[in-house]
Amino acid sequence: MQTIEPPTTPIEISDPNNISETWVNGPFNIMNLGGTVLITFIVARPDVREIFAGQQTPTFKGTVAARIMMPIQMANELVRILGQNLATTGPVAGHA
């Protein structure tokens, strides 16, 4: 089986389809599938039917917003970079 080696030099990055950002505020799930990691992100939002019915306290439901799959090596790098960035930025001003 042929393997593809990762690039050793910087690669050009483009966004020709202008991929939009996805807001997530719910739980997430991480699955280790051997050499691949699957991260599922959820958005929690009120039940639209209950809102249109006039309920003041609608039930919230979780909806899958994105599933991201990546090689385990990339997931480890993501963890490292997130840790570095979150450790150096600290909490946002005005939030407890």
C-alpha positions as CSV (number, residue, x, y, z in Angstrom):
1,M,0.0,0.0,0.0
2,Q,1.3,3.4,-0.9
3,T,1.7,6.0,1.8
4,I,1.7,9.8,1.3
5,E,4.3,11.6,3.2
6,P,3.3,15.0,4.7
7,P,4.9,18.1,3.2
8,T,8.2,19.2,4.6
9,T,7.8,22.8,3.5
10,P,5.1,25.4,4.1
11,I,2.0,24.9,1.9
12,E,-0.2,27.5,0.4
13,I,-3.7,27.7,2.0
14,S,-6.7,28.9,0.2
15,D,-10.5,29.2,0.9
16,P,-12.1,29.4,-2.5
17,N,-15.6,28.4,-1.2
18,N,-15.4,30.8,1.7
19,I,-16.2,28.2,4.3
20,S,-18.3,29.7,7.1
21,E,-17.5,29.5,10.8
22,T,-19.7,27.1,12.9
23,W,-20.8,28.2,16.4
24,V,-20.9,25.4,18.9
25,N,-22.1,25.7,22.5
26,G,-23.1,22.2,23.5
27,P,-21.3,19.1,24.5
28,F,-18.7,17.5,22.2
29,N,-17.5,14.0,21.8
30,I,-14.0,12.7,20.9
31,M,-13.5,9.2,19.7
32,N,-10.1,7.5,19.1
33,L,-10.6,5.2,16.1
34,G,-7.1,3.8,16.1
35,G,-5.0,6.0,13.8
36,T,-7.8,8.5,13.4
37,V,-9.6,10.8,15.8
38,L,-13.3,11.9,15.3
39,I,-14.5,15.0,17.1
40,T,-18.2,15.7,17.0
41,F,-19.4,19.2,18.0
42,I,-23.0,20.0,19.1
43,V,-25.0,23.1,19.2
44,A,-27.7,23.4,21.9
45,R,-30.8,25.3,20.8
46,P,-34.4,25.7,21.9
47,D,-37.1,23.6,20.3
48,V,-38.5,25.8,17.5
49,R,-42.0,24.3,17.7
50,E,-42.2,25.2,21.3
51,I,-41.0,28.8,20.6
52,F,-43.6,29.3,17.9
53,A,-46.2,27.8,20.2
54,G,-45.4,30.6,22.6
55,Q,-43.8,28.6,25.4
56,Q,-41.7,30.8,27.7
57,T,-39.3,28.1,28.7
58,P,-38.8,25.9,25.7
59,T,-36.9,22.6,25.8
60,F,-33.3,22.7,24.5
61,K,-32.1,20.0,22.1
62,G,-28.7,19.2,20.8
63,T,-28.0,19.1,17.1
64,V,-24.7,17.9,15.5
65,A,-23.0,21.0,14.0
66,A,-19.8,19.4,12.7
67,R,-17.8,16.2,12.6
68,I,-14.1,16.6,12.2
69,M,-11.8,13.6,11.4
70,M,-8.0,13.8,11.5
71,P,-5.0,11.6,11.9
72,I,-4.0,10.9,15.5
73,Q,-0.7,12.9,15.0
74,M,-2.7,16.0,13.9
75,A,-5.0,15.6,16.9
76,N,-2.0,15.5,19.2
77,E,-0.6,18.7,17.6
78,L,-4.1,20.3,17.9
79,V,-4.1,19.5,21.7
80,R,-0.6,20.9,22.0
81,I,-1.4,24.2,20.2
82,L,-4.7,24.7,22.0
83,G,-2.9,24.2,25.3
84,Q,-0.2,26.7,24.4
85,N,-2.7,29.3,23.1
86,L,-5.2,29.0,26.0
87,A,-2.4,29.0,28.6
88,T,-1.0,32.3,27.2
89,T,-4.2,34.2,26.6
90,G,-5.9,33.7,29.9
91,P,-9.5,34.5,30.6
92,V,-11.3,37.2,28.6
93,A,-11.7,40.5,30.4
94,G,-15.1,40.9,32.0
95,H,-15.8,37.2,32.4
96,A,-15.6,35.2,35.6
